[in-house]
Amino acid sequence: MNRVLTAVAGLAVGTSVLAANAAATPTAMPAPIAAHDGEGELYKGIIEKVGPAMVTIKMVLKLEGMGDEAQDAEVTGLMIDPKGLILVSNTMIGGMMKQFTITPTNIKVLFDDDDDGAEGISAKLIARDSELDLAWFQIDDAKAQDKTFKAVELTSGAAPAMGDTIYTPRRLDKFFDRVMYISEGRVGGLTTKPRAMVVPSGFQVEPGGPVFGADGKLVGFGAIILPGDDDMDVNSFREIYGRTGPLILPTGEIKSATDRAKEIAAKVPAEEPTPAATPAAETPAEAPKEEPAP
Amino acid sequence: MRTYFFGTVGLLATLASSMMAGCQNGAAGGRSMARVSPDVREAIADARDRVFPALVNVEVVTLEYAGGKEQKNRGTGSGTILSKEGYVLTNAHVTDKGKRFWCTLSDKQRIPATMVGEDPWTDLAVIKLDLSRLLAGTELSTGSLGDSNTLTVGDYVLAMGSPFSLSRTVTLGIVSNTERVFTSAGTGQVDEMLLNWEQRTGLFTNWIQHDALINPGNSGGPLVNLRGEVIGVNTRGGSGMAFATPSNMARQVADALIAQGDVKRSSIGASFRHLQNTGLSEGVLVDSVDADGPAHAAGLRAGDVIRQIAGESLTVRFVEEIPPLLKQLADRPIGGPVEIVYDRGETKGQTVTVVTEPLRRDRGDEQALRTWGVTVQQITNRMAKEMRLSSTRGAMISSVRSGGPAANAEPSLGWGDVIVSIDGKPLEQIGDIVQRYEEVDGLKEKPEYVLIEFERGNKNYVTLIKPRPEERPDPPAELPKAWVGIATQPVLRNMAEMLGHPDQRGFRIMRVYTGTNAAKAGLEVGDIVLTLNGEKLEPRGIQDAGALTRAVRRLSIDSSATLSVLREGKVIDVPVSLERTRIESQEAARARNADFELAVREITFFDREDYRWDETVSGVLVESAEPAGWAGLAGVRGGDLIQKIGDHEVKDSASFKRAMEQIGKDQPGRVVFVVFRGSRTYFRFAEPDWKPTTEVEPKE
């Protein structure tokens, strides 16, 4: 009982709703809970607090240079800033295929409280972090210019320990009206290399799925970390995701990457193209000296 | 029997084996030719000389409709110049969906050609050379069509054409059969052959089967007798057998196509079965009758036995006699009365008068409604019957672009749906839909939604689509992080021992990237990085290879770091200003050109490193060039580095865009691309067709 009460209270702090306007004011905490349905109240609490910030993003993924193939995609993202910054898994938007360029287009963000038939509001992908399996969308729709969104704050609680109970909220598919539900498991392991991550046990985390501790604070995000260009032994990670599903990237690392993404978001005007920045040193220089002979 | 149209070349993998087979055939041929009299050899040479100069290689750019948009493709075939006016006879499956044509003549001139007419029912087509493009003084050679009825089994024949696009070949064989039809195993009935899966073909044809070797690319080429006459048009083949359309049919079709652009034929809306195994001895069995056709209207029914047509008695005993019967009916005047005498059960000798109707194509024309993300097709009578549609009203969706407005509509539109109205306005045929689409697409202020009414199965739906052009945003940027311009490998315990410093594990520098802060700081290949900002780096296994890079990435981009490195037995501290990670190819700035169907991107730092291009090398890298687009036809390929287009130097995506914009304004007849590929440059000559025939991509 105590653990559950603590958890709900913690949830209110750890994932506090950041909306600034009255409409986005946190709702009242759930009523005191009975011992027999304590877990149920905890689940409900997570859903009530996190659900409004878990948005659906629809997009068309374009595969550049391969006959212009395209594919519809729908992913769940977590609003992490009331100004419309959304965190998703880079893998879920084609980011793991480094040999191809996959560009999300026609991006629309859908909310729980959308009117019937609403097509969502537009957003743009401002940055991706292939190393950490993160990507950030920024809502840039003129209709939402002055709007604040319900968001989850990226603050972490105590470092997760082996055996801790953890929870991940998810959304079902459109067929089930994207209803929220909770999966529960435990910390089954902790990695230090190639980076510190949490191994879930008893359930699978979705890529980009937020994971909470029993104190209601954000533990991290489901992430598929793949070897980079500098990793020579690519076989060393085989089967890992087949056995465990995505691991959990701790909130601290996500936060520092997000701070950098926010800097980019702040610099990019709403309608400007994303900075496919070419550093000055990379600007092609002079025409070739070689004069081809026909 | 499985046979193949031999127009499209693409089976290069089979080329080697085919060539080997050809060599074997040639050896066998050589032995037999040794016993052939000199007269025959002379006849072969004479026949070759009469027709070979009139043989052309036909190149075609086709426009296909798939994935909710138009797509260009390339094909090749063969043909015969029929007249000094430049008419070329070939196969309809060579020219099918063709938008641009070129013919390579015997003197190697490559001349543009235009469509005169196609007859899919016989798989024949005529195109016309642009005589103004011939070099001065060129005298066109022509082939003459002989009488295919004089052919007999065993006659020598020569097949001429461009197998696998190889120019100008001739092969020798004999006639194997003069009245071949393709029949289904078991039923003994004529196979239904289709062009493009929808259009029936070969209904009226008794094929000339022969064994002169033909391959993909021979289609449309002449089959020649030893008198040097074209007695067939090579059309199908497979398993060492070849099949040609008889010249007498080709002559009739070519004359009609040249005279009026098409071949007018009649239909009575019935099909027939030969009498073998029916127990009948005279007439022909009516196998089926179209419920809405003239035969049905006149009172004929399936099961009737026709004894006379237009006063002439007939008996169709064998399957080979079916095509001539169909041709006889098709050749009758459209709308003319045909008196038919038939038996029905015990009632003999009944007479009906059938008024023929035009034989219409099975396959409907297609159009792309690009900003809606669909292609639509005219519904023909045949399509309506096959798809169990209530009528030919509206237009059928033939493909949908994934993620496009039609695909995203709720309910979404899909293949086979029939659009019957737009914004409440009923639509009769494809032209109405295209017109309405163009009206909406041309509006400056586009409506938020277009109301589409469509039929699927027996249900009538409405849906809303939101017309919008395809978005093409720049690829997203990777989150910049701190970077030191070196590549490293881990030095593990064993390696450290072998290198003579067993207690000093770390990361050996394999490469110092030129022009980076790492190079400026004096880091060298062979240095072993032991610590980063004082923290020991001790890789335990190859799986730690990326640990140094990851540690650097956690630092601030604009900060500096100190690497302590082991160099020549001494540990020295090297301060390095960190810089941002260099962009990868996925993030490079891109540009597209719709006219030339070309997508390019800028050179990245790592491209220069990988290709060993120094700063003097500039240009844009081709990401994709549609094979049948103007640039693709010229030979521009993915991976080429475009350095110059016409007179315009190309250094980056901006200069590429400027160059293409100017070329778009000037609309020259020829555009020269200078590309760098591998270790050398190539000149590529594009021949744009600036006529606005189609909009393949929305202009940027």
Interface residues (C-beta under 8 A of the other chain):
Chain A: M59 V60 L61 K62 E64 G65 M66 G67 D68 E69 A70 Q71 D72 K98 F100 T101 T103 P104 T105 N106 G117 E119 K124 L125 I126 A127 R128 D129 S130 E131 L134 A135 K193 P194 R195 P227 G228 D229 D230 D231 M232 D233 S236 A257 R260 A261 I264 P273 T274 P275 A276 A277 T278 P279 A281 E282 T283 P284 A285 E286 A287 P288 K289 E290 P292 P294
Chain B: R401 S402 G403 G404 A407 N408 E410 K466 R468 E470 E471 R472 P473 D474 P475 P476 A477 E478 L479 P480 K481 A487 T488 Q489 P490 G515 G541 I542 Q543 D544 A545 G546 A547 L548 T549 R550 R553 R580 R582 I583 E584 S585 Q586 E587 A588 A589 R590 A599 E602 I603 T604 F605 E615 T616 V617 S618 G619 E623 S624 G638 Q643 K644 E649 K651 D652 V674 F676 R680 T681 Y682 F683
